[in-house]
Amino acid sequence: MKKLLSGNEALALGAYDAGLKLAAAYPGTPSTEIMENLAKFPDIHTQWSSNEAVAVEVATGASYTGVRALAAMKHVGLNVAADAFMAVSTTGVKGGLVIIVADDPGIHSSQNEQDTRHYAHLSKMPVLEPSNSQEAYDYMALAFELSEHFDTPVILRSTTRVSHSSSLVETLSERQVPTLPSFKHDASKLVMVPTAARMQWPKVLKREELIGEYAETCPFNKYIPGNAKLGIISSGIAFQYAREVFPEASFLKLGMTFPLPKNLIKEFSQSVETIFVVEELDSVIEDALCRMGISAIGKKYVPRSGELNPDIIRASAVKAGILPEPKDILFKPATSDFPKRPPLLCAGCPHTGVFFTLSTLGQRSALPGKPKREPKLVLAGDIGCYTLGAYPPLSAMDTCGCMGGSISQAVGMEKSGLTEPVIAIIGDSTFMHSGINGLINAVYNQSRITILILDNRTTAMTGHQGNPGCGIAASGQTVTEVNLEELVKGAGIKNLQIIPAFDLKSLRNGLKNAISSGELNVIIVRGECNVICRKRSLPNIIDTGLCNRCDACLLLGCPAIQREGDKLFIDQGLCTGNNCNLCHQVCPKKAIKTNEAA
């Protein structure tokens, strides 16, 4: 049966058809849709885990009972999961275990551009890299087979373009029957005390050798004969681009990029005059060839950062002297007359009010024509859609590095002796993911920072998935909700405020009180994400007769408030009216009112 599937849809269906029993993940672009599609199957257990380490641990536990399991995450999520990831590499598996990691070349929605293949060298796990949706589907079955045959977890590495591009996929007519769970006591394998680990690690190294031997005949490592003058070694989506640029060349397409098939590569290198390695991100394959004594052209000309495409590969080949200079410009960069849209929080976003308050309280915003003053507050930010508060006109964030880092960074700043008040800003989902330890550390070490937990009742940035604080499972079912207030109190917080997200006066007073107290404070700023809010109200309008163009409302950065000539107006399709009403609160002339005629 043929189906049009994205790479993520194909990975999900391929895992299901291969007899998957359990899947755990934490949402993160470009991997999110894998779990969203797996959650549609009622006969397997799927879950949004509280973070990626938990997802790997849950999948590992299922594997120990003999069933097939997977964990899915984006590339930076593997950093969070690294301890659990390395642990299961050492113990090995019982049932097949696949860890899907989606890299983000070009940094479309991430904080870095790391290459997951480096984790393969560290963990000694094999890596499979599909180049299209059909391979994404097919590789899942092989990944589970390899896992069980070699007693190892398997990394399946995708990238943004593979995950989000769609193509036809030939699927199986029937799903493989899952194995029934059964736990067999085997402490020497599964209990990694030092004496057991010393016995196990040589087995891991031997396992790597055996998988390397298998790589020589792996059906997904393919020699494609062509012109012997040029040989291309490539993998993943880069292979598709390279085939387009070099239709006549010989190719060695690597579906398994760790361990590499050394003999196959040597044979290929002897059959061609020049080798050109085309790979996205780091020179992992090229470096391996160098260690093997094989001369190749690669990252001297091919960019190490950003996504590749046929034009970039063609330009790299011209620089390397592999292709001649084109006589005419065959490909012109796309141009557009559309105005650029700066990144902004949504109209009616529950985060706008707190960032506006921080911006004005910290002297970060200024009316047009007025000079900005030196900020009075230091704001440690975190990962989420609220990170958009860093952009003008709000400009209310000073640091943002990794999930959950805001609270601990703020503690470090305060403990360094900084005289300015320090505020940590973290979302509810991020707090559940990795902020709790930071909170406990702040309590334990008697910090005096203020912590803002922005509770919008969802994991908004990645597509409104559930999290422990909103009580919605991956399947959409209502489950036990972790009470955020009780959790904070249980950690030892004595100064806790809960403030409505759209009440500017309460936000300002609450922040002033917290900062002036000289003690550790937590403020939960609560307001439902406008995108999922079911209750709608009439939009606002600007009474141009009352408006004196003081432009105070523009400091909100709300995309619904727009200019037309020398006047301001509110986009009626964007405005959420009384659901938000922040603009009404900031207007000194009360020129912003409900549009009763709407």
N, C-alpha and C positions, 0 to 999 in steps of 0.2 A: 504494500500500500504506500502510495506517495503522498507526502504532506509538505506544505510550505512552512518551514520552521526557522525561527531565529536560532543562533548558536546556543543560547541559554535554554530555549525550549527543547532543542535536540538533546542537550546534556541531560535535562530532566527526564525526558521520555526514554532516552537510552539507558539511564540508570534504572528506571522503573521496569523496563522490559528485560533488563538483565537480572531481575530478581531482588531488587532493593527492598529492604525491610524497614530501614530507619534513615532519616535525613535530618541534620541539624545545621543551622546557619545563623549568621548575623547579617542583616541587610547592609549592602554597600555596593554602589555602582563601580564596575559594570556587572556584578554577579547576582544582583537581587532577584531577577526574574527566575533563576533556577529554583529557589525555594517556592516562589509564588506558583510556579507550574507544578512542582511536586505536591504541593498542598491540595491540589485538585483530586488526587487519588485517595479515596477513603480507606483503602486497605493497607496503607503504610502509615507509620508514625512520622509526622513532620513537626518541626518546632523552630520558632525563632528563639535561639538561646540568648542569654543575657549578654554574652560576648563571644568572640571567636574561640578563645581558649576553652570555654564551656562547651561550645559546639564540637570541638575536636574530642574533648573528654567524653561527651555523651556518645558520639559515634564510636569512639574506642571501646566504651563499655558494651555497646551493642555487638561490635565485632568479636569481643571476648566470649560472647554467647554463641558464636558460630554463624550469625546472620550477616548479610551484606549491608554495609552502612556507608554513608558519606557525610562529609562536612563541606560546606561551601562558604566562601568569603572572598573579599577583594584582597589585593596584594598586601596592603598595610595591615589588614586583619591577621595575616600570617605572623606579623611581629607580635601581636597580642597572644597568638596561639603557640608561640615558639616552644615554650616549656612542655606543654602537652604533646606537641608535634614531635619533639625530639624523644620524649619518653616512649611513645608508641613505635617510633623507629627502632628503638632498642629492644623492646619486648617482642616486636612482631605482632602478628594478628592471628585470629582464629577464622572468622569469616572475612570476606573481602572488605577492605577499607580503602576508599578513594577520597582524597582531599582535593577539591576543586578550588583553584586559586585564579582569579581573574585580574590580570595586570592592566594597567592604565597608561599605555604610552601616549604622550602628549599631555598628560595630567589634566584630563577633562573634568575630573571631579574628585581629586585626591590632593594630598599634601606632599607627595613625592612621586618619583617615577622608578622605583626600585624594580629589579629584575628577579623574579621568583626562582629562576634557575640556579641562583647562587645557593639557595636553601637545599637544593638537591645534593650539592657537594658536601654540605655540612651534615645532612641527615642520611646520606647514602640511599635515598629513595629514588626509584625510577621516575622519569618525567615523560608524559605523553603530551604532544602539542597538536591539536587539530587545526586544519587550515580552512575549514568550511563546516557547514551544519551537518552534512552527511558524515564527515569524519568525527564531529562531536558526538553524534549518535553512536557510530560504530566503535569509537575508542572506549566508551564506557564499559562495554561488555569485556573488551580485552583488559581494561584496567582491573576489573574485579578478578578476572582469571589470573592475571599476573600476581595480584596481591595474594591470592590463595596459594598459587603454585610456589611462589618464592618467599612466602611468610613475611610480607612487607606491606606497609601502606604505599599507595601510589599517588603521586601528584599529577593531576590533570591541569595543565596550564592553558588558560584561555587569555585572550586580550580583548580590548574594547570592541574592535572591529569584528572579530569572530563572534563574540557574545551577542552583538546587536545587529549583525547582518543576517538576512534571511535567504534561504535557498531550498530547493526541493530535496526531500529526504525519503529514501526508500526504507520503510520500517518493517519490523517483524509482524506477523499476523497474530502471534500469541506471546504472552509474557512468560518468562521463565519462572517456574514455581519457586518461591522463596524457601530457604532452609528453615526448619523449625529451631527455635532457640534451645540451647542446652549448654550449661556451664560445666566445664571439666576442670577440676582443681589441679593446678600446675604452678606451684609457687616458684619453682626454679626459673620458669619462663616469665611469669607475670609480676612477681614481687622483686623489684629492682633494688634490693639492698646491695652494698658494694661487692660482696662475694658473688652474688648472682650476676651483677652487671659485668664483672671481670670475665665471667664465663660467656656472657651473651655477646659482648662487643666484637670479639673475633669472628663470631658467626655472622654479625652484620657486615663485616669487611669481606668475608667469604661470599656472602649473599650478593654483594656488589659485583664481585668477579663473575659469579654465575649469571647475573642479569646482563653483564657486559657481553658474555658469550651468546646469550639469547638474542641480544640486539643485532648480531650479525645476520640473523635470519628472520628478524621481526618483520611481519608482512607490511608494516606501516613505514619501514625504511625502504624507499624505492629508488632504483636506478632507472632513469628515463633517458635512453640514448638519444644523441643528437650530434651536432657538429663537434668534432674532437678538439677544435681550437679553443673552445671556452667551456669550462665546467662550472656550474653554479651549485653551491651547497646552501640549502635554505630550509626553513621550517615555518610552521604557522602561517599567518596571513601574508608574511613577507614572501613566501613561496608563490602565492597567487600573483602578487605584483611582479615578481621576477619573471614568471612565465609569460606575462604580458609584454615585458620589455625585451626579453631574449627568447623569442619563440623557436629559434633554431638551435639553441645551445643544448649541451648535455646537462642533465640535472641529477643531483642526489638529494632527494627530498627526505628529510629526517622527521618521522613521526614520533620517534623516541629520541629526545635530546639529552638524556642522561640515563644510564651510561651510554656513551657514543659507540657505534660499531667501528672500532679502529681498523680492522682488516678491510672492511667494506670501503672505508674512507681512503685507505692506502691504495686499494685497487682502482678506485675511481680517480684518484689523483694521478695515477700512472697512465690512465687512458685519455687524459686531456692535457693540453699545453698550458693553459692558464686556469687557475681556480679563483673564483670570485665568491666570497661568503656574504650572503645577504641575510641579515638577522636584525630584528628590532631590538633596541636598547643596547645592552652591553655585548662585548665581543666574546661571548662564552664559547661558541663553536670555533671561532677563529683562534682564540687562545689555546684551545685543545689541539688544533692542528699544528700550532707553533710548537707545543710541547712534543708533538709526534715528529717534528722535523720536516713538516710539509709547508712549503711556501704558498701563501695565499694573499690575495688582495681583499681588504675588508674595511675596517673602521677608520683607516687613514682617509678614506673618501666617503664612506657611508656614515651619516650622522649617528651619534651615540644617544641622542635624546630626540623625543618627539616621535610621532607615528611616521612610518614610511608610506610611500605611495608610488605609483609608476613614474611620476615625474621626478621625484627625488632620487629614485634608483637610477633613472636614465641620466640625470645630471651627475650623479656620483660616478657612473660608468664613463661618462665623457671626461671627467676630471682624471680618472684613472687611466685614460687612454684605451679603454676597452671598446668604446663606441666613438665614432667621429663626431666632430662638432656639427650640429644641425645647420643646414644652410638657411632655413627659415625657422621662425618660432612656431613650432607645431602646437604647443599648448600655452595658452595665455592664462594667467591667474584670474580667477573669478573676481569680478568687481560688482559692487552694488551701490545704488544711489540712496538706499534706505538709511535713515539716520541710525546711529549706533544707540543701543539701549543699555544704559549702565546697569550693573547688577543691583537690585533693590529688594527689600522685603516686600511681600505681597500687600496689596490694599487690604486693610482689615486684619493685618498680622498681629497676633497678641504680643509679639516681641517689640513692636515699634515704640510703644509707650515707655517701656523701661529703658530702651536705648536713647530715646529722646530725653528722658529724665537724667540719665547718666551724662549725656552730652551737654545739657544745659547746666547741670549741677557741677560738672567738671570743667566748665568754661571751654568746651571743645567746639561748640557751634556758635556762629555769629551771623547776624542779619547781613544781607548784601550791602557792601560798602563799609561795614564795621570790621575793625581788626580783630583777629582771633588772639586770645590770651593763652598764656602757658597753662596746660591742663593741671587741675588740682588733684585728680584721681589717677591711679594706675589700675588699668583694667586688664586682667588676665582672662583671655577668651578660650573657647573650646570649639570642637567640631560639631557642626550642625547647620541648619539653614540660618540660624541666628548669627552665624559668622558674617553674614551680609551686613550686620550692624557696624562692621569695620569700615564700610565705604561711606563717602560723603553723601548727604550732608550730616549724617549721624556721627561718623568717625569715632565710634565709641568702643574701640578694642585696641589693645597694645600688644598682645601676644596671642598666638594660636599655633600649636604645634602638633599635638596628638590627642587622641581620644582620652578624656579624663584628666588631661594635664593641667587644666586651669587652676584647680584647688591647690595642688602641690606646688605649682609655680608661684602662686600667690603667697603661700606659706614661706617659700624660700625668699621671696622679695621682702616680706615683712620681717623675717628673722635676720635678714642681712643688715637691718638697722635703717631701712628706708623710712623717711619721715612722712612721706605722702601716704594717705589712706590707700589700701590695696583691696580691690574687689575682684572676686572670681565669678565668672559667668559661665554657667553650664546648663545644658538642656536636660529634660527629664530622662530621655532615653540614654543620653551619654552618661548621665549620673548613674543610672542602673548598670550601664556597661562597664565603666571603670572609674567612676567618681567616688564610689563609696569608700574605697581604701584611702583616698585623699582626705575625705571628711574625717574618718577615724584618726588619721595621722594629725589633722589639724586640732582635733579635740585632745589627743594624747600629748601633743607638744605645746598645748596652751597658746595656740595662735590667737591673734586678735583681728583677723581679717573678716570681711563680710562676704558671704557666699550667696549668690543669686542662682536659684534653680528655676529655670524657665519651663514651666509645665504646660505644654500645649496639648497634652493627652494623646500623643502619637509620636511615631518616628517619621517626621515630616519630610526631611531632606531626601530620603531614598524612596519615597512613594507611599507614606502613611501606613507602614507596617505596625503591627502591635508590638508592645513591649511590656515588661512586668508591671509597670506603673499604670497601664490602662486596661489590663485584663482581657486583651483580645489575642487569641492564639493564631498561629499561621493559617489554620484552617478557617478562620473567621469566627470560631466558637468563642463564647464568653467563658473565661476561666477566672481563677482566683486573682484578684488584683492586689498587688503589693502596695500597702498604704504608705505613701511618701512621707507624710507627717510623722507617723509612728516610727518609720525607719530612721528618720533624722533624730527624733527624740531618743530612740533606742541607742543611737551612737553617742549620746551624751550631750546633745545640744540643749542648752537652757534658754537661749534667746532665739525664738522662732516666730516669724511673722508670715501670714498668708495674705497676700494682697491681690485684688483683682487686676488683671493685666491692663484694663482700659480705664483705670481710675488714676489720672495723673497726680492729683493732689495727694492721694494716699501713697502712691509710689514715692513722691518727693519727700513726704514726711517720714515714711518708713525708712528710706535710705539715709536721711539726715540723722534719725535716731540711732540707727545701727552704727553709722560711722562715728558718731560722737560718743558712743558708749564706751569705746576702748576695749571691747570684749569681742569674743567670737560670736558672730551672728549668722543666721541663715534666714533668707527671705525666699519663700516660694511664691513666684509670680505666676498666677494661674489664669489661663484663658484658652479656650478651644481654638485650634487651628482653623482659620477661616475657610480653607479648602474643604474640610470635612464637616463644617458647621451646618446643621440642617435648618436651623432657624434663621430666616432672612427678614430684613427690615427695609423700609424705604430708604433710598439713597439721599445724600445731602446735596444741597446746591449753594452757590455763593451769590449773595445779594450784592450785585455790583454797585448798587447805590450806597451801600454801607461800607463796602470794601475800600480801604485807602491804600492798598498795595504795600502794607508793612511787611508782607511776605513771611510772617511768623509761621504760617501753615506749611510753607515750603521746607522748613527745617525738619519736618517729620519724615521727609523723603518718601511720602506716599505716592505711588504711581498714578493714583486716581486724580490727584491735584495737578492740573496742567496749565500751561500758558497758551494764550492765543492773542498775539499782538501784545498790547499793554494790559491785558486783562487776564485774570485767572478764572478757570472753570473746573468743575468736577465731572469726571467721566462717569456717567450714570450706570454704565455696564460694569464698572469696577468697584464703585463705592459700596460699602456694606452698611452705611448709615448708622443707626443706633446700636448695631452690633459692636461698633468701634467708637465713633463719635470723638476721636482724639482731636480732629481738626476744629470741631466746635469748642473744645475745651481750651485750645491754644489761641483762638482768635480774640484779640482784645476788643474788637468792634462788634462781636457777636453777629458777624455777617454771614456765618455758615449755619444753615438751617435745614431741617428735613424738607424734602421735596414732596409735599402732600399731593401733588398732581401726578406723581409717578405711578 
